[in-house]
Amino acid sequence: MTAWAHGRLNGIPVLGLGTWPLRDKVAFDSVLAGLEVGFRHIDTAQMYGNEREVGAAVKASGLAREDVFITSKVSPQVAPQHIAASITQSFTALNSGPIDLMLLHWPLTDLAYFDAAIARLNEAQDQGLVKAIGISNCNVALMERAVERSGHRILVNQVEFHPMLDQSKVQAAAARLGIILEAYSPIARGAALADPVIGKIAAAHAVPAAEVVLAWIIAQGVIPVPMTTKRANAQSNLKAVTLQLSAAEMAEISALRAQHRRLISPPGWARWDAP
Ligand SMILES: NC(=O)c1ccc[n+]([C@@H]2O[C@H](COP(=O)([O-])OP(=O)(O)OC[C@H]3O[C@@H](n4cnc5c(N)ncnc54)[C@H](OP(=O)(O)O)[C@@H]3O)[C@@H](O)[C@H]2O)c1
């Protein structure tokens, strides 16, 4: 198996493999299959309960540790005073040395929690437990707040991002603040695959619809982390890194964002439009 031959953004492979809601053997098998077909970037989280399986699959792949980029996330269910210990637990569970990227999974609607979590992430980077830090599910105001309060670079904001949701404000702020966006639920948990516009473009290229959606995201400099339990889907998703869409095709897909359909919004865990 070879090193990642495709692009990276600030060291992060431009396509990753999601792992929610995979547990136990399915998590291990799916991550190992993803690595075997060529993925080199795995997205996990404390809340997914699969960090141990992710770390074990990376070891079982036989790949050099530095060839695989692992992201985890601080659970919103961990109280601020326990965040430092929970990052150490992630480090131990993954058993893979320093974690490449540790995100704050959800900002909650409590600024004191948010600020404390950013401080704990900074300390974890100072201690060498994690190599880089970032946030997830943050609106523009929280992206600005994180950058203001963090001594280390806020490398990433991982947000719901697919053709049915307009994330243009977050995209513009990320570009201004030097934050890389990662796209979760990039194929809208399958919903994007049924869209006739995407189906037409996929047919024109003779590729699966998921490949078109992922290529549309990658072309914007956003890093998608699609989840799949199927080796064949992992293989075809990976081909999105080389699929070129025309400017007209990009615009046609971008027009779908006017639907503004957000799939994931647990009450109390984020405020999308509040200052
Ligand atoms: N930061 C956050 O708060 C947050 C929130 C949600 C998710 N995430 C991360 O983002 C990852 C991806 O998001 P997601 O799992 O919600 O949604 P997703 O990746 O958009 O969709 C996953 C679904 O798509 C199917 N699929 C994948 N590739 C396919 C293909 N080529 N053709 C047909 N179906 C395909 C999968 O089924 P098969 O197994 O059958 O392929 C699965 O049912 C998660 O696993 C997690 O790591 C983060």
The ligand as an SDF file (V2000), in Angstrom:
LIG
                    3D

 48 52  0  0  0  0  0  0  0  0999 V2000
  -18.7120   16.9170   13.4310 N   0  0  0  0  0  0  0  0  0  0  0  0
  -19.9370   16.4550   13.5340 C   0  0  0  0  0  0  0  0  0  0  0  0
  -20.7620   16.9280   14.3470 O   0  0  0  0  0  0  0  0  0  0  0  0
  -20.3810   15.3330   12.6480 C   0  0  0  0  0  0  0  0  0  0  0  0
  -21.7510   15.0660   12.4720 C   0  0  0  0  0  0  0  0  0  0  0  0
  -22.1130   14.0380   11.6170 C   0  0  0  0  0  0  0  0  0  0  0  0
  -21.1360   13.2860   10.9550 C   0  0  0  0  0  0  0  0  0  0  0  0
  -19.8120   13.5430   11.1610 N   0  0  0  0  0  0  0  0  0  0  0  0
  -18.7380   12.7740   10.4770 C   0  0  0  0  0  0  0  0  0  0  0  0
  -19.0100   12.8030    9.0870 O   0  0  0  0  0  0  0  0  0  0  0  0
  -19.0620   11.4660    8.5790 C   0  0  0  0  0  0  0  0  0  0  0  0
  -19.9440   11.3800    7.3610 C   0  0  0  0  0  0  0  0  0  0  0  0
  -21.2350   11.8700    7.6260 O   0  0  0  0  0  0  0  0  0  0  0  0
  -22.5380   10.9390    7.6990 P   0  0  0  0  0  0  0  0  0  0  0  0
  -22.1090    9.5670    8.0100 O   0  0  0  0  0  0  0  0  0  0  0  0
  -23.4970   11.6290    8.5660 O   0  0  0  0  0  0  0  0  0  0  0  0
  -23.1470   11.0400    6.2360 O   0  0  0  0  0  0  0  0  0  0  0  0
  -22.6680   10.7300    4.7410 P   0  0  0  0  0  0  0  0  0  0  0  0
  -21.2370   10.3900    4.6990 O   0  0  0  0  0  0  0  0  0  0  0  0
  -23.1830   11.8540    3.9190 O   0  0  0  0  0  0  0  0  0  0  0  0
  -23.5570    9.4660    4.3650 O   0  0  0  0  0  0  0  0  0  0  0  0
  -23.2980    8.1930    4.8380 C   0  0  0  0  0  0  0  0  0  0  0  0
  -24.2460    7.2380    4.1130 C   0  0  0  0  0  0  0  0  0  0  0  0
  -23.9560    7.2680    2.7150 O   0  0  0  0  0  0  0  0  0  0  0  0
  -23.8080    5.9450    2.2180 C   0  0  0  0  0  0  0  0  0  0  0  0
  -22.7840    5.9850    1.1620 N   0  0  0  0  0  0  0  0  0  0  0  0
  -21.4790    6.3060    1.2670 C   0  0  0  0  0  0  0  0  0  0  0  0
  -20.8710    6.2410    0.0700 N   0  0  0  0  0  0  0  0  0  0  0  0
  -21.8130    5.8760   -0.8260 C   0  0  0  0  0  0  0  0  0  0  0  0
  -21.8030    5.6460   -2.2170 C   0  0  0  0  0  0  0  0  0  0  0  0
  -20.6860    5.7820   -2.9490 N   0  0  0  0  0  0  0  0  0  0  0  0
  -22.9710    5.2690   -2.8210 N   0  0  0  0  0  0  0  0  0  0  0  0
  -24.0930    5.1240   -2.1060 C   0  0  0  0  0  0  0  0  0  0  0  0
  -24.1780    5.3370   -0.7680 N   0  0  0  0  0  0  0  0  0  0  0  0
  -23.0400    5.7100   -0.1360 C   0  0  0  0  0  0  0  0  0  0  0  0
  -23.4090    5.1080    3.3930 C   0  0  0  0  0  0  0  0  0  0  0  0
  -23.9180    3.8060    3.2690 O   0  0  0  0  0  0  0  0  0  0  0  0
  -22.9870    2.5140    2.9570 P   0  0  0  0  0  0  0  0  0  0  0  0
  -22.3260    2.1560    4.2600 O   0  0  0  0  0  0  0  0  0  0  0  0
  -23.9940    1.5260    2.5310 O   0  0  0  0  0  0  0  0  0  0  0  0
  -22.0350    2.9020    1.8910 O   0  0  0  0  0  0  0  0  0  0  0  0
  -24.1150    5.8150    4.5550 C   0  0  0  0  0  0  0  0  0  0  0  0
  -25.4300    5.3260    4.7170 O   0  0  0  0  0  0  0  0  0  0  0  0
  -19.5240   10.6570    9.7870 C   0  0  0  0  0  0  0  0  0  0  0  0
  -19.3100    9.2790    9.6130 O   0  0  0  0  0  0  0  0  0  0  0  0
  -18.7010   11.2880   10.8880 C   0  0  0  0  0  0  0  0  0  0  0  0
  -17.3660   10.7940   10.8610 O   0  0  0  0  0  0  0  0  0  0  0  0
  -19.4210   14.5710   11.9830 C   0  0  0  0  0  0  0  0  0  0  0  0
  1  2  1  0
  2  3  2  0
  2  4  1  0
  4  5  1  0
  4 48  2  0
  5  6  2  0
  6  7  1  0
  7  8  2  0
  8  9  1  0
  8 48  1  0
  9 10  1  0
  9 46  1  0
 10 11  1  0
 11 12  1  0
 11 44  1  0
 12 13  1  0
 13 14  1  0
 14 15  2  0
 14 16  1  0
 14 17  1  0
 17 18  1  0
 18 19  2  0
 18 20  1  0
 18 21  1  0
 21 22  1  0
 22 23  1  0
 23 24  1  0
 23 42  1  0
 24 25  1  0
 25 26  1  0
 25 36  1  0
 26 27  1  0
 26 35  1  0
 27 28  2  0
 28 29  1  0
 29 30  1  0
 29 35  2  0
 30 31  1  0
 30 32  2  0
 32 33  1  0
 33 34  2  0
 34 35  1  0
 36 37  1  0
 36 42  1  0
 37 38  1  0
 38 39  2  0
 38 40  1  0
 38 41  1  0
 42 43  1  0
 44 45  1  0
 44 46  1  0
 46 47  1  0
M  CHG  2   8   1  16  -1
M  END
$$$$
